[in-house]
Amino acid sequence: MERIDVALIGAGRMGQIHGPHAAETPGLRLRYVVDARADAADALCRRTGATSATLAQALDDPSIKGVLICSPTDQHLAHALAALDAGKAVFCEKPIDLDLQKVVQARARFDRARFLLGFNRRFDPNFRALRQRLLAGQAGRLETLHLVNHDPAPPPPGFIPSSGGLFKDFTIHDLDLARWLLDEEPVQVYTAASCLVDPEIGRLGDVDTARTVLKTASGRLCVVSNTRRSGYGYDQRIEAFGSTGMIAVGNAQCDTVQTLDEGGVTGAAIQPGFAERYREAYRAQIHHFADVVHGRAEPLVGYADGIAALVLAEACAASARSGTVITL
């Protein structure tokens, strides 16, 4: 298979996930890593065989056909637009930007763009299997969803001011997942939120625990459970209730070995974090991006999905502040 050169912008936490996957994906070759921190860029280059470059060098190189954007959130939109303007296919980590109006104002520049947004949970094999069974009617007509998304431990306080807050940084994954599984747009949002995990998060103006109810025009309901601290691992579950039954995805354990004795049954812990739990989803996402770069596929998640998720995230925040239902 022909290998097409791509560049990675950002050698931080997400760049260290997506860069190696791009380097290993058939049909792609990670040519450049762009990061102002030379040590971070060089370390990732050593792992992947890429070369450190400036943004201008990467975008001006005609051999670069795709760009993966893993830069800090407040740089996503600028980097995405620069890459699109240079004629590249773009994969961009979520969200497109923290400012909804800035994203809306850029709409025309995303028209007909080859733009894949990083809502990785749509690529999780278990979640995809659940959706396929729902669409096949194996639980009858879908009526309600329950999404559980609990982090194992809170982030350091220094992360909070630039994160966009719980709803745009964290819950936004669930909001996209809800839209995808409900197969309808939510028209009402109600969120109750508190700071129960770390008082410093509250002092910084954010919340760390929330429950959200989404309602569609046909009456379907989705309850989203979020917390920054589970205390027992990365809790990722879905329950979909239909007119004739339920379809569920449970937590992924580190292994499936069990010990049975007079004290009961014990087994392995669930996966400790997002990198481990969604490893296959991240890999599948970059394989899909390779198909987009090669012209074999249209992006499965794009600009419109990013807008919709941001609208819902802002509705969650508004509802939490006001204590009222937000109608969209």
DRENZADO-568753 format. One line per 2 residues: number of its first residue (from 1); for each residue x, y, z of N, C-alpha, C. Coordinates in nm, 2 decimals. Last residue first. Layout:
N
NUM) X/Y/Z/X/Y/Z/X/Y/Z ~ ...
//
This chain:
328
328) -3.33/2.38/2.35/-3.25/2.41/2.24/-3.34/2.44/2.12 ~ -3.38/2.47/2.68/-3.44/2.42/2.56/-3.36/2.47/2.44
326) -3.27/2.37/2.99/-3.24/2.46/2.88/-3.30/2.39/2.75 ~ -3.41/2.38/3.31/-3.40/2.31/3.19/-3.37/2.41/3.08
324) -3.21/2.53/3.58/-3.33/2.52/3.50/-3.30/2.43/3.38 ~ -3.00/2.62/3.73/-3.09/2.52/3.79/-3.21/2.49/3.71
322) -2.80/2.78/3.63/-2.94/2.84/3.66/-3.03/2.74/3.73 ~ -2.57/2.63/3.61/-2.57/2.76/3.67/-2.70/2.80/3.72
320) -2.66/2.40/3.47/-2.60/2.39/3.61/-2.60/2.52/3.68 ~ -2.74/2.52/3.23/-2.84/2.46/3.32/-2.79/2.44/3.46
318) -2.50/2.61/3.13/-2.60/2.71/3.16/-2.71/2.65/3.25 ~ -2.36/2.37/3.10/-2.31/2.47/3.19/-2.42/2.57/3.23
316) -2.53/2.25/2.91/-2.51/2.18/3.04/-2.46/2.28/3.14 ~ -2.50/2.43/2.69/-2.63/2.41/2.76/-2.62/2.34/2.89
314) -2.24/2.38/2.63/-2.27/2.51/2.68/-2.41/2.51/2.75 ~ -2.27/2.12/2.54/-2.18/2.14/2.65/-2.21/2.28/2.71
312) -2.43/2.16/2.31/-2.48/2.08/2.43/-2.40/2.11/2.55 ~ -2.26/2.30/2.15/-2.39/2.36/2.19/-2.44/2.29/2.31
310) -2.05/2.11/2.12/-2.03/2.24/2.19/-2.15/2.30/2.24 ~ -2.19/1.92/1.97/-2.14/1.88/2.10/-2.11/2.01/2.18
308) -2.24/2.07/1.73/-2.35/2.01/1.81/-2.31/1.98/1.95 ~ -1.97/2.12/1.64/-2.07/2.23/1.67/-2.18/2.18/1.77
306) -1.89/1.86/1.59/-1.82/1.94/1.69/-1.90/2.06/1.73 ~ -2.06/1.78/1.39/-2.06/1.71/1.52/-1.99/1.79/1.63
304) -1.97/1.95/1.19/-2.11/1.96/1.24/-2.12/1.89/1.37 ~ -1.71/1.85/1.14/-1.73/1.99/1.19/-1.87/2.00/1.25
302) -1.73/1.49/1.20/-1.68/1.62/1.15/-1.72/1.74/1.22 ~ -1.68/1.16/1.16/-1.71/1.26/1.26/-1.65/1.39/1.21
300) -1.61/1.02/0.93/-1.73/0.97/1.00/-1.77/1.07/1.11 ~ -1.50/1.15/0.62/-1.48/1.15/0.77/-1.62/1.11/0.84
298) -1.51/0.92/0.35/-1.54/1.05/0.41/-1.54/1.04/0.56 ~ -1.25/0.72/0.20/-1.36/0.74/0.29/-1.39/0.88/0.32
296) -1.04/0.72/0.03/-1.12/0.60/0.03/-1.25/0.62/0.12 ~ -0.84/0.91/0.03/-0.96/0.94/-0.05/-1.05/0.82/-0.06
294) -0.63/0.90/0.20/-0.62/0.83/0.07/-0.74/0.85/-0.02 ~ -0.74/1.03/0.42/-0.62/1.09/0.35/-0.61/1.03/0.21
292) -0.93/0.84/0.49/-0.97/0.98/0.45/-0.86/1.04/0.37 ~ -0.77/0.63/0.57/-0.87/0.61/0.46/-0.91/0.75/0.40
290) -0.64/0.74/0.78/-0.57/0.70/0.67/-0.66/0.68/0.55 ~ -0.86/0.77/0.96/-0.80/0.89/0.90/-0.71/0.86/0.78
288) -0.90/0.50/1.02/-1.00/0.57/0.94/-0.94/0.70/0.88 ~ -0.67/0.47/1.17/-0.68/0.39/1.05/-0.79/0.45/0.96
286) -0.73/0.64/1.38/-0.62/0.68/1.29/-0.62/0.59/1.16 ~ -0.94/0.49/1.49/-0.96/0.63/1.45/-0.85/0.67/1.35
284) -0.82/0.26/1.57/-0.91/0.25/1.46/-0.94/0.39/1.41 ~ -0.66/0.36/1.78/-0.59/0.29/1.67/-0.69/0.29/1.55
282) -0.85/0.45/1.96/-0.76/0.54/1.90/-0.69/0.48/1.78 ~ -0.98/0.20/2.01/-1.05/0.31/1.95/-0.96/0.41/1.89
280) -0.77/0.06/2.14/-0.82/0.01/2.01/-0.90/0.12/1.94 ~ -0.75/0.22/2.38/-0.63/0.20/2.29/-0.68/0.15/2.15
278) -0.92/0.30/2.58/-0.96/0.33/2.44/-0.84/0.31/2.34 ~ -0.79/0.21/2.82/-0.93/0.17/2.79/-0.96/0.19/2.64
276) -0.54/0.34/2.81/-0.55/0.19/2.81/-0.69/0.15/2.76 ~ -0.61/0.61/2.81/-0.51/0.56/2.71/-0.52/0.41/2.70
274) -0.77/0.64/3.03/-0.83/0.65/2.90/-0.74/0.59/2.79 ~ -0.70/0.40/3.30/-0.71/0.53/3.24/-0.76/0.53/3.09
272) -0.71/0.14/3.41/-0.68/0.25/3.49/-0.70/0.39/3.43 ~ -0.97/-0.11/3.37/-0.86/-0.03/3.31/-0.84/0.10/3.39
270) -1.05/-0.28/3.68/-1.08/-0.23/3.54/-0.97/-0.14/3.49 ~ -0.86/-0.55/3.83/-0.92/-0.42/3.83/-0.96/-0.38/3.69
268) -0.95/-0.90/3.82/-0.86/-0.79/3.79/-0.94/-0.66/3.80 ~ -1.13/-1.07/4.09/-1.07/-1.05/3.96/-0.99/-0.93/3.94
266) -1.28/-1.31/4.31/-1.20/-1.18/4.29/-1.14/-1.19/4.15 ~ -1.54/-1.44/4.49/-1.48/-1.43/4.36/-1.40/-1.30/4.35
264) -1.50/-1.59/4.82/-1.58/-1.53/4.71/-1.50/-1.53/4.58 ~ -1.38/-1.72/5.02/-1.40/-1.58/5.04/-1.49/-1.52/4.93
262) -1.32/-1.97/4.92/-1.43/-1.96/5.02/-1.46/-1.81/5.05 ~ -1.26/-1.87/4.58/-1.23/-1.95/4.70/-1.34/-1.92/4.80
260) -1.15/-1.80/4.26/-1.27/-1.84/4.34/-1.22/-1.92/4.46 ~ -1.02/-1.55/4.06/-0.99/-1.65/4.16/-1.12/-1.67/4.24
258) -0.99/-1.49/3.71/-1.07/-1.48/3.83/-1.02/-1.59/3.93 ~ -0.88/-1.30/3.43/-0.85/-1.41/3.53/-0.93/-1.38/3.66
256) -0.89/-1.11/3.24/-1.01/-1.18/3.27/-0.99/-1.30/3.36 ~ -0.74/-0.79/3.29/-0.74/-0.92/3.24/-0.87/-0.99/3.28
254) -0.84/-0.53/3.32/-0.70/-0.55/3.28/-0.67/-0.69/3.23 ~ -1.17/-0.49/3.19/-1.08/-0.53/3.29/-0.94/-0.54/3.24
252) -1.40/-0.26/3.09/-1.30/-0.35/3.04/-1.20/-0.37/3.15 ~ -1.75/-0.25/3.19/-1.61/-0.20/3.20/-1.51/-0.31/3.14
250) -2.01/-0.32/2.95/-1.95/-0.31/3.08/-1.81/-0.26/3.07 ~ -2.28/-0.23/2.76/-2.14/-0.25/2.75/-2.08/-0.22/2.89
248) -2.61/-0.37/2.68/-2.51/-0.30/2.77/-2.37/-0.33/2.73 ~ -2.94/-0.35/2.60/-2.81/-0.38/2.55/-2.71/-0.30/2.63
246) -3.26/-0.48/2.68/-3.15/-0.39/2.71/-3.03/-0.44/2.65 ~ -3.60/-0.50/2.55/-3.49/-0.54/2.62/-3.38/-0.44/2.64
244) -3.81/-0.39/2.41/-3.81/-0.53/2.43/-3.69/-0.58/2.51 ~ -3.77/-0.12/2.39/-3.90/-0.16/2.42/-3.91/-0.31/2.44
242) -3.45/-0.06/2.56/-3.54/-0.05/2.45/-3.68/-0.11/2.49 ~ -3.17/0.10/2.70/-3.30/0.03/2.73/-3.40/0.05/2.61
240) -2.84/0.07/2.73/-2.94/0.11/2.64/-3.07/0.03/2.66 ~ -2.57/0.16/2.92/-2.69/0.08/2.92/-2.79/0.14/2.83
238) -2.22/0.17/2.93/-2.34/0.21/2.86/-2.45/0.11/2.89 ~ -1.92/0.29/3.10/-2.03/0.19/3.08/-2.14/0.25/3.00
236) -1.63/0.32/3.25/-1.69/0.36/3.12/-1.79/0.25/3.08 ~ -1.41/0.42/3.48/-1.54/0.36/3.47/-1.61/0.41/3.34
234) -1.10/0.36/3.56/-1.17/0.44/3.46/-1.30/0.37/3.42 ~ -1.08/0.31/3.92/-1.04/0.29/3.79/-1.12/0.38/3.69
232) -1.17/0.37/4.17/-1.16/0.23/4.14/-1.12/0.20/4.00 ~ -1.22/0.64/4.22/-1.15/0.57/4.32/-1.13/0.42/4.29
230) -1.34/0.83/4.05/-1.41/0.71/4.09/-1.35/0.64/4.21 ~ -1.35/1.16/3.99/-1.28/1.06/4.08/-1.38/0.95/4.10
228) -1.50/1.34/3.84/-1.35/1.34/3.82/-1.28/1.24/3.90 ~ -1.80/1.21/3.69/-1.72/1.25/3.81/-1.57/1.25/3.78
226) -2.12/1.18/3.54/-1.98/1.22/3.54/-1.92/1.25/3.67 ~ -2.37/1.03/3.36/-2.31/1.04/3.50/-2.16/1.07/3.48
224) -2.65/1.11/3.18/-2.50/1.11/3.18/-2.45/1.13/3.32 ~ -2.94/0.98/3.04/-2.88/1.02/3.16/-2.73/1.00/3.15
222) -3.17/1.04/2.79/-3.03/0.99/2.82/-2.98/1.06/2.95 ~ -3.48/0.96/2.64/-3.40/1.02/2.75/-3.26/0.96/2.75
220) -3.72/1.04/2.38/-3.61/0.96/2.43/-3.52/1.03/2.53 ~ -3.90/1.22/2.28/-3.91/1.18/2.42/-3.81/1.09/2.47
218) -3.87/1.32/2.03/-3.96/1.21/2.04/-3.98/1.16/2.18 ~ -3.68/1.52/2.08/-3.82/1.56/2.04/-3.92/1.45/2.05
216) -3.49/1.41/2.37/-3.51/1.44/2.23/-3.66/1.48/2.20 ~ -3.31/1.51/2.65/-3.44/1.47/2.60/-3.45/1.50/2.45
214) -3.07/1.44/2.90/-3.10/1.49/2.77/-3.23/1.43/2.72 ~ -2.94/1.52/3.21/-3.05/1.45/3.14/-3.08/1.52/3.01
212) -2.65/1.47/3.41/-2.72/1.54/3.30/-2.83/1.46/3.24 ~ -2.46/1.53/3.69/-2.56/1.44/3.63/-2.64/1.53/3.53
210) -2.12/1.57/3.81/-2.25/1.62/3.74/-2.33/1.50/3.69 ~ -1.84/1.70/3.95/-1.94/1.60/3.96/-2.07/1.65/3.89
208) -1.68/1.92/3.95/-1.61/1.80/3.93/-1.71/1.68/3.93 ~ -1.67/2.26/3.83/-1.73/2.16/3.90/-1.66/2.02/3.87
206) -1.48/2.57/3.86/-1.53/2.46/3.79/-1.60/2.36/3.88 ~ -1.34/2.78/3.99/-1.46/2.81/3.91/-1.52/2.70/3.83
204) -1.14/2.73/4.16/-1.10/2.77/4.03/-1.22/2.79/3.93 ~ -1.28/2.63/4.37/-1.22/2.76/4.39/-1.17/2.82/4.25
202) -1.33/2.37/4.27/-1.44/2.47/4.29/-1.39/2.61/4.30 ~ -1.08/2.26/4.28/-1.15/2.27/4.15/-1.26/2.38/4.16
200) -1.03/2.26/4.55/-0.96/2.36/4.47/-1.02/2.37/4.33 ~ -1.19/2.06/4.65/-1.23/2.19/4.67/-1.16/2.29/4.58
198) -1.26/1.77/4.48/-1.15/1.86/4.51/-1.19/2.00/4.53 ~ -1.52/1.65/4.48/-1.40/1.57/4.47/-1.28/1.65/4.53
196) -1.75/1.80/4.46/-1.74/1.70/4.57/-1.61/1.64/4.58 ~ -1.92/2.04/4.33/-1.78/2.02/4.35/-1.76/1.93/4.48
194) -2.19/1.97/4.11/-2.14/2.00/4.24/-1.98/1.99/4.23 ~ -2.49/1.99/3.90/-2.35/1.98/3.92/-2.30/2.03/4.06
192) -2.74/1.90/3.68/-2.71/1.93/3.82/-2.56/1.90/3.85 ~ -2.89/1.98/3.38/-2.77/1.94/3.45/-2.77/1.99/3.59
190) -3.09/1.92/3.10/-3.09/1.96/3.24/-2.97/1.90/3.31 ~ -3.20/2.01/2.78/-3.09/1.97/2.87/-3.11/2.01/3.01
188) -3.38/1.92/2.48/-3.38/1.98/2.62/-3.26/1.92/2.70 ~ -3.32/1.81/2.25/-3.39/1.94/2.24/-3.40/2.00/2.38
186) -3.08/1.60/2.08/-3.15/1.64/2.21/-3.21/1.78/2.19 ~ -3.14/1.44/1.77/-3.08/1.56/1.84/-3.16/1.58/1.97
184) -3.10/1.09/1.73/-3.18/1.21/1.73/-3.11/1.32/1.81 ~ -2.95/0.87/1.79/-2.99/0.89/1.65/-3.09/1.00/1.64
182) -2.85/0.79/2.03/-2.99/0.82/2.03/-3.04/0.83/1.88 ~ -2.58/0.76/1.96/-2.66/0.64/1.99/-2.81/0.67/1.99
180) -2.49/1.02/1.89/-2.47/0.91/1.80/-2.56/0.79/1.83 ~ -2.57/1.17/2.12/-2.62/1.20/1.98/-2.61/1.08/1.89
178) -2.40/1.04/2.31/-2.55/1.04/2.32/-2.61/1.07/2.18 ~ -2.14/1.10/2.22/-2.19/0.96/2.22/-2.34/0.95/2.23
176) -2.15/1.38/2.26/-2.13/1.32/2.12/-2.18/1.18/2.12 ~ -2.17/1.37/2.54/-2.27/1.44/2.46/-2.26/1.39/2.31
174) -1.94/1.24/2.61/-2.07/1.17/2.64/-2.18/1.24/2.56 ~ -1.75/1.43/2.54/-1.74/1.30/2.48/-1.88/1.23/2.50
172) -1.82/1.64/2.71/-1.84/1.66/2.57/-1.83/1.52/2.49 ~ -1.74/1.60/2.97/-1.87/1.56/2.93/-1.89/1.56/2.78
170) -1.47/1.72/2.93/-1.49/1.58/2.98/-1.63/1.53/2.93 ~ -1.45/1.99/2.84/-1.33/1.90/2.84/-1.37/1.75/2.85
168) -1.70/2.10/2.87/-1.63/2.11/2.74/-1.51/2.02/2.73 ~ -1.76/2.04/3.14/-1.85/2.01/3.03/-1.79/2.01/2.89
166) -1.55/2.12/3.31/-1.59/1.98/3.30/-1.67/1.95/3.18 ~ -1.34/2.36/3.14/-1.43/2.32/3.24/-1.48/2.17/3.21
164) -1.14/2.44/2.98/-1.27/2.47/2.93/-1.38/2.42/3.02 ~ -0.88/2.42/3.07/-0.94/2.30/3.02/-1.07/2.33/2.95
162) -0.74/2.62/3.20/-0.73/2.62/3.05/-0.81/2.50/2.99 ~ -0.79/2.58/3.47/-0.82/2.71/3.41/-0.82/2.70/3.26
160) -0.71/2.29/3.53/-0.85/2.34/3.52/-0.87/2.47/3.45 ~ -0.45/2.23/3.56/-0.51/2.19/3.43/-0.64/2.26/3.42
158) -0.38/2.28/3.82/-0.32/2.37/3.71/-0.39/2.34/3.58 ~ -0.48/2.07/3.97/-0.55/2.20/3.96/-0.50/2.29/3.85
156) -0.46/1.76/3.79/-0.40/1.86/3.88/-0.47/1.99/3.87 ~ -0.77/1.57/3.78/-0.65/1.62/3.72/-0.58/1.72/3.82
154) -0.89/1.30/4.00/-0.90/1.44/3.94/-0.76/1.48/3.87 ~ -0.92/0.96/3.89/-0.87/1.06/3.98/-0.87/1.20/3.92
152) -1.06/0.81/3.70/-1.01/0.75/3.82/-0.97/0.84/3.93 ~ -1.38/0.95/3.57/-1.23/0.94/3.57/-1.18/0.87/3.70
150) -1.66/0.81/3.44/-1.60/0.85/3.56/-1.45/0.84/3.55 ~ -1.94/0.79/3.28/-1.80/0.83/3.24/-1.74/0.89/3.37
148) -2.21/0.62/3.17/-2.13/0.64/3.28/-1.99/0.68/3.24 ~ -2.53/0.66/3.04/-2.39/0.67/3.01/-2.31/0.70/3.13
146) -2.82/0.52/2.95/-2.75/0.56/3.07/-2.60/0.55/3.03 ~ -3.12/0.59/2.75/-2.97/0.56/2.76/-2.92/0.60/2.90
144) -3.44/0.47/2.64/-3.35/0.55/2.73/-3.21/0.50/2.72 ~ -3.55/0.36/2.40/-3.62/0.45/2.48/-3.53/0.54/2.57
142) -3.54/0.20/2.08/-3.46/0.26/2.19/-3.55/0.36/2.26 ~ -3.74/-0.08/2.01/-3.72/0.07/1.99/-3.65/0.13/2.11
140) -3.56/-0.38/2.05/-3.68/-0.31/2.02/-3.65/-0.16/1.99 ~ -3.31/-0.47/2.07/-3.37/-0.43/2.20/-3.51/-0.36/2.17
138) -3.24/-0.51/1.81/-3.23/-0.62/1.90/-3.28/-0.59/2.04 ~ -3.25/-0.33/1.59/-3.37/-0.36/1.66/-3.36/-0.47/1.76
136) -3.02/-0.26/1.46/-3.09/-0.38/1.41/-3.21/-0.41/1.49 ~ -2.95/-0.04/1.61/-3.00/-0.01/1.48/-3.07/-0.14/1.42
134) -2.85/-0.19/1.83/-2.96/-0.10/1.85/-3.03/-0.08/1.72 ~ -2.63/-0.32/1.71/-2.74/-0.40/1.77/-2.87/-0.31/1.79
132) -2.47/-0.10/1.65/-2.52/-0.18/1.55/-2.64/-0.27/1.59 ~ -2.42/-0.01/1.91/-2.50/0.08/1.82/-2.55/-0.01/1.71
130) -2.26/-0.22/2.01/-2.38/-0.18/2.08/-2.47/-0.11/1.98 ~ -2.04/-0.20/1.84/-2.13/-0.32/1.83/-2.26/-0.30/1.90
128) -1.94/0.04/1.91/-1.99/0.03/1.78/-2.08/-0.10/1.77 ~ -1.86/-0.02/2.17/-1.97/0.08/2.15/-2.03/0.07/2.01
126) -1.66/-0.21/2.11/-1.77/-0.24/2.19/-1.89/-0.15/2.17 ~ -1.47/-0.06/1.96/-1.54/-0.18/1.90/-1.66/-0.22/1.98
124) -1.47/0.29/1.93/-1.45/0.18/2.02/-1.53/0.06/1.97 ~ -1.53/0.50/1.77/-1.45/0.40/1.71/-1.42/0.28/1.81
122) -1.66/0.68/1.93/-1.74/0.63/1.82/-1.66/0.51/1.75 ~ -1.47/0.77/2.09/-1.55/0.67/2.14/-1.64/0.61/2.04
120) -1.32/0.99/1.98/-1.27/0.85/1.96/-1.37/0.74/2.00 ~ -1.36/1.25/1.83/-1.45/1.18/1.92/-1.42/1.03/1.91
118) -1.18/1.43/1.67/-1.14/1.33/1.75/-1.23/1.28/1.86 ~ -1.29/1.48/1.33/-1.28/1.53/1.47/-1.26/1.41/1.56
116) -1.16/1.54/1.02/-1.20/1.43/1.11/-1.18/1.48/1.25 ~ -1.21/1.68/0.71/-1.18/1.71/0.85/-1.24/1.61/0.94
114) -1.18/1.80/0.43/-1.16/1.66/0.48/-1.11/1.68/0.62 ~ -1.44/2.03/0.35/-1.31/2.00/0.41/-1.30/1.85/0.44
112) -1.68/2.13/0.27/-1.61/2.04/0.18/-1.47/2.00/0.23 ~ -1.63/2.40/0.48/-1.72/2.35/0.38/-1.63/2.26/0.29
110) -1.47/2.54/0.66/-1.48/2.39/0.68/-1.57/2.32/0.57 ~ -1.51/2.80/0.60/-1.38/2.74/0.58/-1.37/2.59/0.60
108) -1.76/2.85/0.69/-1.74/2.85/0.55/-1.61/2.78/0.52 ~ -1.73/2.86/0.98/-1.81/2.75/0.91/-1.77/2.74/0.76
106) -1.62/3.03/1.16/-1.53/2.97/1.07/-1.60/2.86/0.98 ~ -1.83/3.10/1.33/-1.78/3.20/1.23/-1.69/3.14/1.13
104) -1.84/2.87/1.49/-1.95/2.90/1.40/-1.90/3.00/1.29 ~ -1.60/2.90/1.64/-1.61/2.79/1.55/-1.72/2.81/1.45
102) -1.65/3.14/1.78/-1.54/3.13/1.69/-1.55/3.02/1.59 ~ -1.87/3.05/1.93/-1.89/3.15/1.83/-1.78/3.16/1.73
100) -1.76/2.87/2.11/-1.85/2.82/2.01/-1.87/2.92/1.90 ~ -1.45/2.83/2.23/-1.54/2.94/2.20/-1.63/2.90/2.08
98) -1.28/2.61/2.23/-1.37/2.63/2.35/-1.47/2.74/2.33 ~ -1.27/2.41/1.93/-1.23/2.53/2.01/-1.32/2.54/2.13
96) -1.31/2.15/1.88/-1.25/2.23/1.78/-1.20/2.36/1.84 ~ -1.21/1.96/2.18/-1.30/2.02/2.09/-1.23/2.10/1.98
94) -1.06/1.68/1.99/-1.17/1.76/2.04/-1.13/1.85/2.15 ~ -0.80/1.68/1.75/-0.85/1.64/1.88/-0.97/1.73/1.91
92) -0.83/1.63/1.40/-0.82/1.73/1.51/-0.87/1.67/1.64 ~ -0.69/1.57/1.09/-0.75/1.51/1.21/-0.73/1.60/1.32
90) -0.73/1.68/0.76/-0.70/1.72/0.90/-0.77/1.62/0.99 ~ -0.56/1.72/0.45/-0.67/1.65/0.53/-0.63/1.67/0.67
88) -0.45/2.04/0.32/-0.43/1.91/0.39/-0.56/1.85/0.44 ~ -0.44/2.29/0.21/-0.49/2.18/0.13/-0.47/2.04/0.19
86) -0.39/2.51/0.37/-0.28/2.45/0.30/-0.32/2.33/0.21 ~ -0.63/2.54/0.50/-0.60/2.64/0.40/-0.48/2.59/0.31
84) -0.61/2.32/0.68/-0.71/2.32/0.57/-0.68/2.41/0.46 ~ -0.40/2.43/0.84/-0.38/2.31/0.76/-0.48/2.29/0.65
82) -0.53/2.66/0.94/-0.40/2.67/0.87/-0.38/2.55/0.78 ~ -0.74/2.54/1.08/-0.77/2.63/0.96/-0.64/2.65/0.88
80) -0.61/2.40/1.28/-0.70/2.33/1.18/-0.72/2.41/1.06 ~ -0.48/2.60/1.42/-0.40/2.50/1.35/-0.48/2.42/1.24
78) -0.70/2.74/1.52/-0.60/2.81/1.43/-0.52/2.71/1.35 ~ -0.83/2.53/1.67/-0.90/2.60/1.56/-0.80/2.66/1.46
76) -0.63/2.46/1.87/-0.69/2.36/1.77/-0.75/2.43/1.65 ~ -0.54/2.62/2.07/-0.47/2.63/1.94/-0.54/2.54/1.83
74) -0.66/2.55/2.30/-0.69/2.69/2.25/-0.62/2.72/2.12 ~ -0.57/2.29/2.35/-0.71/2.31/2.30/-0.72/2.45/2.24
72) -0.24/2.22/2.22/-0.33/2.26/2.33/-0.46/2.31/2.27 ~ -0.23/1.98/1.95/-0.18/2.09/2.02/-0.28/2.13/2.14
70) -0.28/1.78/1.77/-0.29/1.74/1.91/-0.23/1.85/2.00 ~ -0.37/1.71/1.45/-0.36/1.83/1.54/-0.39/1.78/1.69
68) -0.22/1.58/1.18/-0.29/1.55/1.30/-0.27/1.66/1.40 ~ -0.26/1.62/0.83/-0.21/1.68/0.95/-0.29/1.63/1.07
66) -0.16/1.51/0.50/-0.25/1.51/0.62/-0.18/1.56/0.74 ~ 0.03/1.53/0.31/-0.11/1.53/0.26/-0.21/1.54/0.38
64) 0.33/1.65/0.23/0.25/1.63/0.34/0.10/1.64/0.30 ~ 0.45/1.73/0.00/0.44/1.59/0.02/0.35/1.55/0.14
62) 0.48/2.01/0.01/0.37/1.95/-0.07/0.35/1.80/-0.06 ~ 0.53/2.19/0.29/0.58/2.07/0.22/0.47/2.01/0.14
60) 0.41/2.38/0.45/0.46/2.42/0.31/0.51/2.31/0.23 ~ 0.36/2.26/0.69/0.24/2.29/0.60/0.29/2.33/0.46
58) 0.62/2.21/0.79/0.53/2.10/0.77/0.41/2.14/0.67 ~ 0.73/2.47/0.80/0.79/2.37/0.72/0.70/2.25/0.69
56) 0.55/2.60/0.98/0.56/2.64/0.84/0.62/2.54/0.75 ~ 0.60/2.46/1.21/0.47/2.45/1.15/0.47/2.49/1.01
54) 0.92/2.29/1.20/0.83/2.40/1.24/0.70/2.38/1.17 ~ 1.01/1.95/1.30/0.99/2.06/1.21/0.91/2.18/1.27
52) 1.17/1.64/1.35/1.12/1.77/1.41/1.12/1.88/1.30 ~ 1.08/1.35/1.19/1.17/1.45/1.20/1.11/1.57/1.26
50) 1.01/1.00/1.29/0.98/1.13/1.23/1.09/1.23/1.25 ~ 1.04/0.77/1.43/1.12/0.78/1.31/1.09/0.91/1.23
48) 0.92/0.74/1.68/0.84/0.72/1.55/0.92/0.72/1.43 ~ 1.08/0.79/1.89/0.99/0.68/1.90/0.93/0.64/1.77
46) 1.21/1.02/1.81/1.29/0.90/1.83/1.20/0.78/1.84 ~ 1.00/1.20/1.81/1.06/1.16/1.68/1.15/1.04/1.70
44) 0.95/1.23/2.08/0.85/1.16/1.99/0.91/1.12/1.86 ~ 1.18/1.37/2.15/1.15/1.24/2.21/1.05/1.16/2.13
42) 1.16/1.60/1.99/1.27/1.51/1.97/1.24/1.37/2.03 ~ 0.93/1.72/2.11/0.93/1.68/1.97/1.04/1.58/1.94
40) 1.03/1.77/2.37/0.92/1.68/2.35/0.91/1.63/2.21 ~ 1.25/1.94/2.32/1.27/1.81/2.38/1.16/1.71/2.37
38) 1.13/2.17/2.20/1.22/2.08/2.12/1.24/1.94/2.19 ~ 0.83/2.29/2.20/0.92/2.23/2.30/1.01/2.13/2.23
36) 0.68/2.34/1.99/0.77/2.45/2.03/0.87/2.39/2.13 ~ 0.64/2.09/1.75/0.61/2.13/1.89/0.72/2.23/1.92
34) 0.57/1.86/1.51/0.58/2.00/1.53/0.55/2.03/1.68 ~ 0.71/1.60/1.33/0.65/1.64/1.45/0.68/1.78/1.48
32) 0.68/1.45/1.00/0.72/1.56/1.09/0.64/1.56/1.22 ~ 0.59/1.19/0.90/0.71/1.26/0.85/0.77/1.36/0.95
30) 0.46/0.89/0.93/0.47/1.02/1.01/0.60/1.08/0.97 ~ 0.28/0.76/0.68/0.42/0.77/0.73/0.42/0.90/0.80
28) 0.02/0.52/0.60/0.07/0.65/0.65/0.21/0.64/0.69 ~ -0.03/0.27/0.52/-0.08/0.37/0.43/-0.03/0.51/0.48
26) -0.09/0.13/0.84/-0.06/0.11/0.69/-0.11/0.22/0.61 ~ 0.04/0.29/1.12/-0.08/0.26/1.04/-0.04/0.24/0.90
24) 0.25/0.37/1.28/0.23/0.22/1.26/0.11/0.19/1.17 ~ 0.24/0.64/1.29/0.36/0.58/1.24/0.34/0.43/1.21
22) -0.01/0.68/1.41/0.01/0.72/1.27/0.13/0.65/1.21 ~ 0.06/0.58/1.67/-0.04/0.51/1.59/-0.03/0.55/1.44
20) 0.25/0.77/1.75/0.29/0.63/1.73/0.19/0.55/1.64 ~ 0.06/1.00/1.76/0.18/0.99/1.68/0.23/0.85/1.65
18) -0.14/0.96/1.95/-0.17/0.95/1.80/-0.05/0.94/1.72 ~ -0.01/0.96/2.20/-0.10/0.85/2.16/-0.11/0.84/2.01
16) 0.14/1.19/2.20/0.21/1.07/2.23/0.12/0.95/2.21 ~ -0.06/1.38/2.16/0.04/1.35/2.05/0.11/1.22/2.07
14) -0.18/1.38/2.41/-0.25/1.32/2.30/-0.16/1.29/2.18 ~ 0.04/1.50/2.56/-0.03/1.37/2.60/-0.10/1.30/2.48
12) 0.24/1.65/2.31/0.20/1.63/2.45/0.13/1.50/2.47 ~ 0.32/1.74/2.07/0.39/1.62/2.12/0.36/1.59/2.26
10) 0.19/1.89/1.79/0.17/1.87/1.94/0.22/1.74/1.98 ~ 0.10/1.79/1.49/0.12/1.91/1.56/0.09/1.89/1.71
8) 0.24/1.57/1.25/0.17/1.58/1.38/0.21/1.71/1.45 ~ 0.19/1.49/0.91/0.26/1.57/1.01/0.17/1.57/1.14
6) 0.23/1.24/0.66/0.15/1.32/0.74/0.24/1.39/0.85 ~ 0.26/1.08/0.34/0.33/1.15/0.45/0.22/1.24/0.53
4) 0.14/0.76/0.26/0.13/0.90/0.24/0.19/0.97/0.36 ~ 0.23/0.47/0.09/0.24/0.54/0.22/0.23/0.69/0.19
2) 0.05/0.22/-0.08/0.12/0.35/-0.09/0.12/0.42/0.05 ~ 0.08/-0.12/0.00/0.00/0.00/0.00/0.09/0.13/0.00
//
